[in-house]
Amino acid sequence: MTTAAVSELLEVNLGPQHPSTHGVFRMQATLDGETIVALKPVVGYLHRNHEQIGEHATYIASFPFTDRLDYFCAMSNNLGLAIAIEKLAGIPVSERGDYLRVIMAELTRLVNHVAVTGFVLNDMGAFGTPLLYAFRERERILDLFEACSGSRMMCNYIRPGGVREDVPEGWLNRARGVVTNFPRFLDEFELLLTDNEIIQQRTRHVGVLPKELAVSASVTGPLLRASGVNYDIRKVDGYSIYPKFPFKVPLGAVGDVYDRYYVRILEMRQSVKILEQALKEIPGGPAISPKGLALVKAPRTFRPPKGDAYGRVEAPKGELGFYLVSDGSPIPYRYHVRAPSFINLTVLEDMCRGQKVADAIIILGSIDIVMGEVDR
Amino acid sequence: MMLPPIEELKTALEQLLPGVSLSVDGHALVVTPKDLEPVCQCLKETERFGLDYLANLTAVDYPPDRMDVVYHLCSMAQKHGPVTVRVSLPRANPVIASVTPIWRGAEFQEREVYDLYGVRFEGHPDLRRILMWEGFVGHPMRKDYVPEDQNAPEAA
């Protein structure tokens, strides 16, 4: 005679100190055997009230702080704040400045996507090797950032009206070299990974995010596009000089972890195209417009008119928005950051429910979060 | 399809929802707290607006008596926006209907505003602090919040 097994729910805390949580992040999971019944993300361990700091500093003084939001993508964060300030005060951007910004933003996308792909594979158990391949490429781009901004990760480079200073002599040629070699690396990377049987088994139909939920839950970035929603702010808003570049928006079909991996690979290929064109067409002239330069030189005299502005960019992780309210003083009255990885976490529980514990780790990895931005 | 200018949007909404009182301030549509839910529902469901995506939700504190909640709405299907919707609340007791049932994306953003500003969202499925810890007293983004003095000697 057999008796039915009685299963008891078990509460497990994954994190906050765990290598798979990408920082200090906790997943409060309720398990039925190996299956996840409920999962609550717990954040805030890295909270430093970034917004409060922004409301006590001048507009320019916030730039170095934005580097620390998503510390993989300092350049994109700088660009987001610059665009919000330009919108608030009506500052034009110099043409060369615009090109340099696009170059930096797309290089940042490459940095972010290779790193996250490496990390997800690490989470899957491909311990070390793919990550090191990815980091080798990332190093080359970080060297470029160091050459132009003085810092590898905390770049603090983009300013309203353009960039802080022009790139050094020979930089553009170096960048061309890095960009030309990048597709070869991607081919090698894909040869190892894309059709790999273990990766296919591990990621196909895992953590599926339906299209409707993705839209309703304000999910953005590669996570949204992997679910098949064609929404890229570079195309929708056409900010900066993106309309000049005929790139495609890669979309996924199922919305599983595999699609997210592959959408990122395809996005990198598109970024390389944008970079090739930008590095070919970049004009001479000043790297910052006169109005921007005046503001950078004397930040305490910069008083934007009363009002508010919401500036947003397509950061590598999704829509990065800055909401600024000015009361006419040199310090913003309200400074808000719409952080993509924070809001993308909303759907973590929906994607994990019914999956195994081991899958929760790669689902989290495939969202691509950075705690500096989640907790602010 | 382009979204109509904010003035036309207001007129169109007033026709669709008789009885709501709306006004325009700059580029923002100002809604009274009691009308927020029907207005948001209408902006999302009506096909020519189609604002299916809540891009951003935050609050702005105006002491001594006003607290604003600001919504930025976009359309992913029709690729337009953002539309700014603003609600003014009494600062002493800021309570507003939650928009989480309309847009799931409001869930964490409303929790953040509740945590940092003390605005209560009625109808939110899980309104808890999110960035600060449970048991924290006060709302650190309010303009009158006094940060803890790091140099003060610890109480015995």
Interface residues (C-beta under 8 A of the other chain):
Chain A: V43 G44 H47 N49 E51 Q52 L213 V215 S216 A217 S218 V219 V229 Y231 K235 V236 G307 D308 Y310 R312 E319 G321 Y323 V325 Y333 R334 H336 R338 F342 I343 L345 T346 V347 D375 R376
Chain B: G26 A28 D52 Y53 L54 A55 N56 T58 V60 D61 V70 H72 M76 A77 K79 P82 T84 W103 R104 G105 A106 E107 F108 Q109 E112 L116 R129 I130 L131 M132 W133 P140 M141 Y145 P147
